[in-house]
């Protein structure tokens, strides 16, 4: 069982990661979404908040969004698959940390992890819950 | 990486499944220079990726996270040269030699020896609406989805260790946790049952089963219909069953697992009536098909522990190695080039 101390430690670690991410927002870790509006980034876009998510949805007419949490094992197993697909396919992928951004998870009715939502023109078009096969996602991103 | 010069050369060993049994087999097989290919399957890392802390794995006196144990195991296997690929076996031809594995993607892999470590997946109870609401407030993974139920009343279905673990974990988030069990006593180990019983946030509904789940993909789970019978197993009874509707925001299944062996139909590998692979008599991982070995929960209806899965995984690799050594062709054939996955 995870103790409260451990959960607090995880949260603190996540807050620190978030701070690092926000501070480094000018760098290439999250910048690719807005800098290269017409190109598809070759790594998942880390969403830093609702405003950023709104911008990303506006910029990319078709985008697969991974709602995840660090404590979720299947999410961790899915992460390298999404990294690879972002690099290898013309599709665009974004990641929303549901612990850091619970309002985004709530807004899109995310109740199970991982949840993948395909957005088309800013609207959810398809939703997949749970671990997915690489081939399924690849065809979603290349179609 | 750049070429596959021996596309038709079969692999020495393919391990199907990447839970603790598959990883343990991979460590042993890789150290024996069998250059195993591990097919990770639809649930990479297996059941341990869905657990919180593992407290009874030898060598970790303070416990270790299930996910961490798996990730360390994978690193260990990779360190010795095991190769990992995403893929799920759809069909297997184990009558010809080498064996042929057809993946869900249509790719085909040939291998001389095979270790089946496909484990078992969470069982669903068969309640009305469960396939619609799975992932929308209905879950088989409390550690994944528990945090979405802050302030909710939730149900845990089941009476074994995994149900107790889920119930205890969910008390961190939920307002109340009710364990729904079809009998009047728990199947869980004494230590887990005691922890759950002593927790003031957990209550029990004995002799009760889940009949129907209410809600939609928009609203999520909003409630459930429960049925009870004084003698237990209410859904199997004709008379004396009482039904009740409850308002809950989440339902978690902890009703055991079913072995993932559908792809072994008509292959000659023996399975029992519940689908578990039957290994040959005595202490061995050999199956009814020579050259096919089984490890972990897929062949173990009784113990189903992380450490027993690791144990049978190592046995399967040793058994496969010994069997490969006995095969005449592998003695005269040059070392095959297996740097690239034959996918």
Boltz contact constraints between the chains, C-beta under 6 A:
constraints:
  - contact:
      token1: [A, 1]
      token2: [B, 52]
      max_distance: 6.0
  - contact:
      token1: [A, 1]
      token2: [B, 53]
      max_distance: 6.0
  - contact:
      token1: [A, 1]
      token2: [B, 168]
      max_distance: 6.0
  - contact:
      token1: [A, 2]
      token2: [B, 52]
      max_distance: 6.0
  - contact:
      token1: [A, 72]
      token2: [B, 144]
      max_distance: 6.0
  - contact:
      token1: [A, 73]
      token2: [B, 49]
      max_distance: 6.0
  - contact:
      token1: [A, 73]
      token2: [B, 50]
      max_distance: 6.0
  - contact:
      token1: [A, 73]
      token2: [B, 67]
      max_distance: 6.0
  - contact:
      token1: [A, 74]
      token2: [B, 49]
      max_distance: 6.0
  - contact:
      token1: [A, 77]
      token2: [B, 44]
      max_distance: 6.0
  - contact:
      token1: [A, 77]
      token2: [B, 45]
      max_distance: 6.0
  - contact:
      token1: [A, 111]
      token2: [B, 136]
      max_distance: 6.0
  - contact:
      token1: [A, 111]
      token2: [B, 137]
      max_distance: 6.0
  - contact:
      token1: [A, 111]
      token2: [B, 148]
      max_distance: 6.0
  - contact:
      token1: [A, 111]
      token2: [B, 220]
      max_distance: 6.0
  - contact:
      token1: [A, 112]
      token2: [B, 135]
      max_distance: 6.0
  - contact:
      token1: [A, 112]
      token2: [B, 139]
      max_distance: 6.0
  - contact:
      token1: [A, 112]
      token2: [B, 145]
      max_distance: 6.0
  - contact:
      token1: [A, 113]
      token2: [B, 144]
      max_distance: 6.0
  - contact:
      token1: [A, 113]
      token2: [B, 145]
      max_distance: 6.0
  - contact:
      token1: [A, 129]
      token2: [B, 135]
      max_distance: 6.0
  - contact:
      token1: [A, 130]
      token2: [B, 135]
      max_distance: 6.0
  - contact:
      token1: [A, 131]
      token2: [B, 43]
      max_distance: 6.0
  - contact:
      token1: [A, 134]
      token2: [B, 86]
      max_distance: 6.0
  - contact:
      token1: [A, 135]
      token2: [B, 105]
      max_distance: 6.0
